[in-house]
Amino acid sequence: MKNILNHKTIWMTALAGILTASSCTKDFDEMNVSPNNPTAIGPQYLLPTGIETAIDRYWGHRTRFERINIDAAELYVQHLTRNIYSNEGDDYTVSPALVANNWKGFYNDSQLNFQRIIALSGEGSANPNSNYEGVALVMRTWVFSLLTDLYGAIPYNDAIKGTADAPIYTPKYDPMDVVYAGMLNDLKMANEKLVVGGPAVAGDIMYSGDILKWKKFANSLRLRLANRQAAKKPAESKAIMTEIVSDPKTFPIFTSNADNAQLNCTTVLPSNNEWNQVMKQDGRTDWNISKTLADKMNALDDSRITKYANPNKDGKYEGHPNGLPDAIATTYLATSSTIGDAFTKAEAPEVIMTFAELNFILAEAALDGEITGSAKTYFDAGIAASFAQYGLTPPASFITKLGAVTREKVLEQKWVALFGQGVEAWAEWRRTGFPVFPAVDPRAVLQNSGILPTRFPYPNSEYSLNAESVKAGEGLNGGPNDMKTKLWWAEK
């Protein structure tokens, strides 16, 4: 459940502190310490803020020019399309404000909180707590994975050190392979630090202090990252995946949907789902289901579309093409399905990794010979888990139409299962080229030379505040600071 502060309680506590301080006159130093301006904030307060700001930003964000998912990634991967304002993502554009706000937001709102928790709870601190440290390492790594997968080379080893004893204000950029190596090491270390039955963790709004689930998330995320770099570092990735899969006692991973990493929202503002805020509370109706997604799901008799979308006036689940100019896109308002209530209701979860995704990762790894085991078994488990998320069972006709398991089918079904997680689906498409999207509608008007974006450009602020480092970052990416330069893990 998202964290909701009780402002009345805070005010009464502050008032009590003021009265207590006022009753003592022998120590003026104590009197002059404001109870409303604490010099230190404990991990139990930093953790919910870090988790909520990071996941809200990833999932959607309720503010325009912040919505990295529904104004960019979900459109690029053709889960969603727009019926108005097609120049906000659907035509392969991204506003400078969006890339700048998310760069700043992930670093300042998320990473600083997780870094402070690590400093406050790590070995040698005043109050060591390996479980706080482990949780913060997992979340810090997940956010770094977003940043590097969105932009390429990023400040990593020098990042978030502006308040260190030796502050770094112009952090150097690290290449993606170095960032990935660091993240994979940190996740292994997090698994070691997280001790079931160890010190308690308060303020955990994702897993309610269940350390075993945090260990499962750490190792499942490590599998995701190892799989993503597998084409570039095959031996290393195979070793990591084999280590985890062959020793579930030491390296537990997701075993059911109950382990899914997600922020469980509520009907109480501001803890509602971000899509609910934008599409229901704010009344925005700009988004519909993409024709690409609807056609694929309808062709396979995929009943998940009844959860992903709402039927149109004829009781059908239909979408319209991406990239259409507003004058054409608005003509589909009566026939194009809107986004399903399962994603727009206030209490809909904001999901960052699932048991279904994990099984598709393992299916791909099995097909590629990186782990032992049956690719079909993993594939079928991924399908079943994805349907079960919505209280569904795969129809017999769906299973029949899927046919034999291939890498393309695994990645295509992964794309379907990642509906709502456009940022992750976009990374997978850029890595593999799957699914293969249909030819662009001839009426579409696309920017970026008609090339589906391969990355976000660095924000202009970096060129004014950290020019030397960001220019070096461009070189590390091997191309200009545009949306056509392919990232390190791209296979094609």
N, C-alpha and C positions, 0 to 999 in steps of 0.2 A: 504494500500500500504506500502511495506517495506520502511524504512527510508533510504534515499540516501543523503549523505552529499555533499554539493557543496564546493569542496576544494578550488576553486578559490575565492569564497566569504569569506571563512574562512581566507585565506591568506591575502586578501585585508583588512579585518577587523583587523587582527593582525598587519599589516603594519601601518594602521591608528593609532592603539593604541600605537605603538612604536614611531611614529612621534610626537604624542601628548605628550607622556611622555618626549621625548627628548627636547620639547620646554619649559619645566618647569625646572628651576634650583634651585628654592627656597626650594623645598621639596625633598631631596634625598631619603627619605623613599619611596615616591610614584614612583620615577624613577626606583627604584630597584625591583618593583613588576612586574614580567613577565606577559604580557598579554596572553602568550601561556601556562602558568601553573596556571590556576585559582585555588584558594583555596576552592571554592565551586562550585558545578555543580547543576543546577536547575532540578526539577523533569521532566520538559519538554524535557530534554536531556537524563535523566536516563531511562525514561519510554520506548521510542522506542528501546533502546539498550536491556533492560531487556526482552521486549516482543519478539523481533526478535531472540535473542540468545536462549531463552527458546523453542520457537516453532520450530525453525530450528533444534535444537538438538533432540527434540521429533520426528519430522517428518522424518528426515533422516540423515542430516548432510552430507556435501560434502567431508568429509575427512575420509579415511580409519581408522579403529579402533575407530571411533566416532559414527558410524551409528547404533544406538541402535535399530532402527526400521527395516530397510531392511537387516541388517546383524544379526538379532536375532529374534525379536518379530514376524515380518511378516512371517518368516520361521517356527517358533515354532507353530503358529496357522494355518499353511498350507494355507495361502492366496497366498504366493509365494513359489517358490522352486529355487534351483540353478542348473546351467548347468556346472559350474566350481567353484573351491574353495569351495567344499561342507564342508570343515573343518572350514569354517567361518560361523557358525550358523546352517546350514542345517543338520548337524549330531549331533545336541544338544550340541555343544560346544559354548564357548564364550571366547574371548581372554582376558587375564588379563588387557591389555591396554584399551579395550573397557569399562570394568566395572570401571576402575580407571578414565578414561577420562570423563565419564559421571557423575560419583560421583562428581568429581572436578568441571566439567563444570556447572552442575545444581546449586551447592552451590555458586561457585565463580562468574560465569557469570550472573546468573539469580537472585538468592536470595539476593545477596549483593545489587544489584540495587534496587530491590523492598523494601528491608529493609531501604535503604537510603531514598527512597521516603517517606516511613512511618515516618521516623524520621524528615524529612524536612517539612512535611505537616501536621503532627498530632497536636492534641491539645497541646498548650504550646510552639509550635515552633514559629520561627520568622515570618513565612508566612503560617499560617494554611489554609488548603484547604481539606475539608472532601472528596471531590470527588477524588482527587489524592490519598488520603489515602485509600479510598474504593477500587479503581481500583488496587492499589498495593497489598492490602489484598487479593483480588480475585486471582490475578496472583501468589502471594506467596503461597497461599493455593493450587492452581493447581499444582505447581511445587513440593511442599511437598507431595502431593498425589502421584505424579509419583515416588518420591524417596522411600516412604514407601512401595508402591505397588511393587517396583522392588527389594528392599533389605530386607524389614522387619522392625525391630527396627532400628531407625535412631536418630542422634542428632536432637532434635526438640526444646525443651524449652531452651536449652543452645546453640543452633546453631546460626551462623552468628553474634557472639558477640565478634569477635576478635578485633574490633575497638571501643568497648563500653568503657565507663568510667572505668568500672571494667572488663577488657577483659578476655574472657574465651578461652583458646587455646586448651584445652582437653575436649571438651563438652561431657557430659554423653549422653548415648543412652536412648531413651524413648520407651516403648513397643507400638505396633501398636494401641492398644485400646486407649491409652493416646493421641497418635498423631491424631487419628480420632476424638476424643472428642474435641481437640484443633482446628482442621480444621473446624469442623461443627460449633463451636462457632464463629470462625473468619468469616465464610461466613455469618452467621446471623448478626454479627456486621457490615460487609461490606455492607449488604443490608440497614442497618440503616444509615450508613454514606453517602451512595450514594444518592444524592438529585437531582432529576430532576429539572432543572431550577436554580440549585445552582451554585457554582463557576465553571468557565470554566477549562477544561483540554486540554492542548496542548501536542503534541507528541504522541497522541493515534493512532497508526498505525493499530489497530484492529477494533475499532468501531467509529473512527473519532470523539471522544468526545460525543457520544450518551450515556448519563448516564442511560437511561431506558434500553438499551441493556446490559449494564454492570450489572444492577440489575437482569435482566433476566438470565444472565450467572451465577451470584452468586447463585441464588436460584435453577437453574437447576443443577449446580454442587453439591449443597448441597443435592439434591435428589439423585444424582448418589452415593455420599458417604454414605448417609443413607441406600440406597438399598444394597450397597456392604457389610455393616456390619449387615444387618438385621437378619441374622441367628444367630449372636452372641449377639446382643443387640436388640431383637425384640420389646420390649416395647418402648424403646427410639427411635428407627428408625420409628416405626409406628406413634409416636407422632410428630416427625419432618415432616414426609410426609403428615400427616393429616393437620398440621398447614399450610404448604405451599399450598397444593392443595385446601383447603377450604377457602383461603383468597387471591385470585389473585391480589387484589388491593394493599395489603401490601407486598405480596411476588410474584411479577410477574415472570413468567417463559416463556421459548420460546413458541411462538405461530405460527411460520412459519420458513421456511428455511432462511428468511431474518435475523433471529436472530442468526444463526449459529455462533459459536465462531471459527474463522479461520483467518489466516494471508493471505491476498490477495496479491499474488505475481505479478511481472511485467516481461516484456521482457527485462528489463535493468539489466545487471549484476551490483552488486551481489545480486540484489533483486529478482532473478528468483527462482522458486521452487527448493528445494534441490534435488529432484529426477531428475529434468531436468539437473541440474549441473552434477550429477554423470552419468546418462544414455545417455544424449544427448551431453552436452558440453564436457564431459570427455570420451565419447564413450564406456562406460562400458555396456556390454550385458550379464552380469552374471546371470540375474534373468528372470524367466518365471513364468507363472501362475501355481499354484499347481494343480495337478490332482484332489485332494480332492475338491477344490473349483469349478473347471470347471465341474466336474461330477455332483456335487450337483445342480449347476445353470442350466446346460443343462437338467437335469432330470425334473426340474420344469418349463421349458420354460421361464427362467428368463432372460429378455432382458437386464438387467444391465450388463451382461457379455460383451455386445458389447461396453460398456464404460470402463469396467475394463481391457479388453484384446483386442489385435489385432488379426484378423483371421490369421491362418497359410496359407501356400501356396495352400491348398485345400479349403480355405474359411471357415474352421472350427475353433471353439474355443476349444482348447484342452490343457491340461497340462500334466506334468509328475510327477511321485512320488517323495516325499521328501526323503532326506537322501541317494540318490544314489551316489556312488563314481564317481569321475570325468570321468573315462574311460567309464562308462555307461551313465552318465547324458549327456555328450556331444553328444551322438547319437540321442538325441531328439531335437537338434537345428533346424532341418528342420520341425518338426511337432508340437513343443510345442509353444503355443502362448506367445508373449511378452506382456509387460504391456501396457495398453491402453494410447492413447495420452491424455485422460482426466486427467491423473495423471503424465504424463511426459512432457507436454508442459510447457514452461517457466512460463506462467501466471496461472498455476493450483494452486488453493488454498491449503494451509497447514491447515488441519482441526483438531480441538481438541475436539469439541462437537457439536452435531447436534440436530435439532428438531426430526429427526427420532429416534435417540438414546433415547432422553427423553421419547418419546411415548412407546418405548419398556420397559424402566424402569417402567413406570406407568402401563403398561400391566402386567408385572410380579408382581408388588405390588398389583394390583387388584386381580390377581389370588391367591396370598398369603393372601388376606384378610387384607392387611395393609392400603388400601385406599378403598373408595367406588367408584362406577363407573364400566363401562363395560370393561372387559379385551379385548374383541373383538373390541370394538370401538377404544381403544388405539392401539391395534395391527394393525388394518387396517390403522389407521392414520400414524403409523410408517412406514408401507410398502409404502403408498402413498408418504410420505415425502422423503423416500430414493430414490424412482424412480424419483421424481420431481427434486432432486438435479442434475440429469443428463438430464433433459428435457424429461423424459419418463413417461408413464402411465403403470401400471401393466396390462399385457395381461390377458384376461378372463381365458385362460387355466392355467395360473400361479395361479390365485385366487382359481380356482377349485381344483388344485392339492394340495394346501396348506391344505385344509380341516379344521377341527375343531381346535380351539386355545387351545394349551397346553403350559405348562411352557417350555418344551423342544423346541417346535416350536418357541416360542417367542425368546428364547436364540439363537436358530439356525439362525433365520432371523436377529437378532441383530449382530451376527458374520458376516453374509454376508454384512450387511449395514456398518459395521466397516472396510471394505476393505480400506487399506491405513493407518488405525489407529491400527497398529499391537500391540502397547504397551497396548492400552485399551482392545483390543480383547483378548490378552494374560491374562490380569488380570481377565477378565470375565470367561475364560476357567478354570483358576486356582481356581476361587471361586466356580464354579458350576459343572465343568466336562462336560459342553455342549459347542459346539456340540460334539457328540461322533464321534471321528475320525475313519476311516477305519483301518483295520489291516495294520501293517507296511509291505511295499513291501519286499519280502524275499531277494532281492538283496541289500537292504539298509544296510549301515554300520553306526551304531549309537554309540555314546559315552554316558556318564552319565548313564551307566548300562541300556541303552535303555529307560530310564525314561524321558519323556518330562519335561524340566526344570521347576522347581517350583519357583525359585527366582534367583537373581544374587548374587554371593558371594561378601563380602566386599572387597574393594581394599587392596592390600598389604600395601599401604601407611598408612592405619589406624593402622596396626599392628606395624609399626615402629614409628608413631607419636602419636597415641592415644590408645596404647595397652590395658590398663586397661579397658577403656570404651568399646572398640569393643569386648573384651572378654565377658564383661557383656551383650553386645548386643546379642551375640550368645546364651547366656542363656535365654534371653527374647524371642528369637525365638523358643526355645525349641528343638534345634537341631544343628548339626554342620554347619560350614560356607561352605555349598556346595549348589548344585543346585537340591537337593532332599528334603530339609526341607520345609514343607508346611507352608504357612503364616497364620496369625491369622484368617482371614476371610474365609479360605477354608472350604467348607461345607462337604467335604468328606475326 
